[in-house]
C-alpha cells in the first residue's frame, strides 16, 4: 500500500485482486479495531495506510469488505487484497507497434489502441503496452513502488479505452509527471458515447470504490467511508436522440471513473461490457433498429471511450505540452452510422 495516493486513471478492466496478507485472529483475541489489530501484524505499515485500504474495500473479514472501525473478534479471517501480484512479473520486450504522438529526451506520448492492456496483471502477461515499451525504449524508470512491470507508466487507460497516455523516459520525468497527476494539474478530456439523451452539461461528484457485490467492477458510494473522492465534468457535444456524444473532463483519476459516473447518471457508455452498455437501453423494438445497434457494436470491442486531449507541464522546460488525438476508426464509424440514422439533424 502506497502512503501517497497513486493515480489510477482508467485501470485495466481485467485486473484481479491478490491476497497480500492474511491473519486469523486467535481464540483469545480481544475485541479491537481492525487498524490497531493489523498495525501489530504487518511490518512496515502505518495506520493511515491501513485506513486507506479499508476505505478502498481492500480489507476483508471472512471474505467481506469492512470499514476501518470494524472490531476484530476471535476467529475472524482477516485479509488484505490488492490489484497486483505479491511478486512482480518478469517483463519481456515484445515487438509491438506503438503510435507515438510526441517524443523527446524526457518523455513519450502514445496513442493507445483498443484491446491493449497497459501493464501486466493476472491473465495479461504478454501483449501489453509495457511489453511494447520495453522493446522500443529499453530500460525505462520504475517508480518508488518497485513495480518493474510498469516502467515509465504514471497513469493508465482501460483495455478497450483508446487515446493519449504519457510515459516517462527518465527518473526526473517520472517523478515530475507523477506529482502532476497526484496534484490534479494535468488536463484530461475524453469523448464518450453514452446511452440516452443527456439533458444538459453537468458535474458528477461521488466516491468510487470496488463494488461490494462484484469485486471486478467499481461503483459510486454515497457513504464517504468507502471509495475515493471523484469528480467528473461533462458537456454535450452532439445529441442523436437515443445516444449522446459527450466530452468528459477529469478532475480526479479513479479506476473506471467516467464509466462509473456516467452509469450513475443513468447513461452507461455505449457497448460497455462491464457496466451494462452492451445491450439496447434506448430506442425502438424494431428488428431494423436492433440490427443497426448490432452493427454499431461490431465496430468496437468495448466501451466507446477515447482519451482525446492530454495536457501537462514539461518536466524540464516547464512549458505546456498539450496534444489532441483523432477518434479511432471504429468509434468514428459508429458516429457516422448515427449521423446517417438520424439524418444528421439531431
C-alpha angles and dihedrals in degrees: 000000000000118000089216120061110259119217108245102181111180096335122207112287091217091062116133130196120248127202110240100169135016128183129174112206110235122240092259095050114137117228105265139157112273095237090056091044094053094042089070095045107043118066123225096014137118136214090250091056092050093047091049090051090052092049089053092051093248097126115079129188113195087347094305124109113246136193123250092258094058113131114230114226132195112287096018113150104221122188138169116216124191134181096251135060122266089238123046118248121239109256112220119195112241128190097238118151116247126199102225115197098176136006138174135151093287108040151003129220113206132190102225117216125222121271093031122122113216100222140002121284142140108327092005109082098139139026094045128136088249090058090050093048091051090056098045100038107022116210111017121182120275121217126241090268087070097228100156089184090069105054115177093352116135100162137016145218128208120263093257097034113101131202147060126002129167119220125193120232096186137041089243092055093045093054094043095047094044089054091051091054091045092049091046093234095130123097116232123174125176133190114220134177109216135185118257137023106295103217100208146341116284152141130261118208117181139130112257124208141143115295114257089219100044116024093196094068136051131233141188114256122203088200111081090210088078129059132353131293110266134181128189125180117201137184133185116253100173137352123219097177099243095037134027133211109223137178115224123200115199119221091174130022113228130159110282088349100158093041094050096042095049091048089052087059091053093257109107116186116268110267094001102163096197101040104044101265095118095085134060107279100162134026139048133325094233121127090233092057093047090052090049092054092046089053090051092049090052091065095066135036096215143354121349096243127133129182095224105168130035125178130176143146115269108248094228110025095033089222122139116263111196123172135178128198131201122242116270116255095257095051092046091049090056092052090048090053092050090048089055093043093053095038090245090276101107 
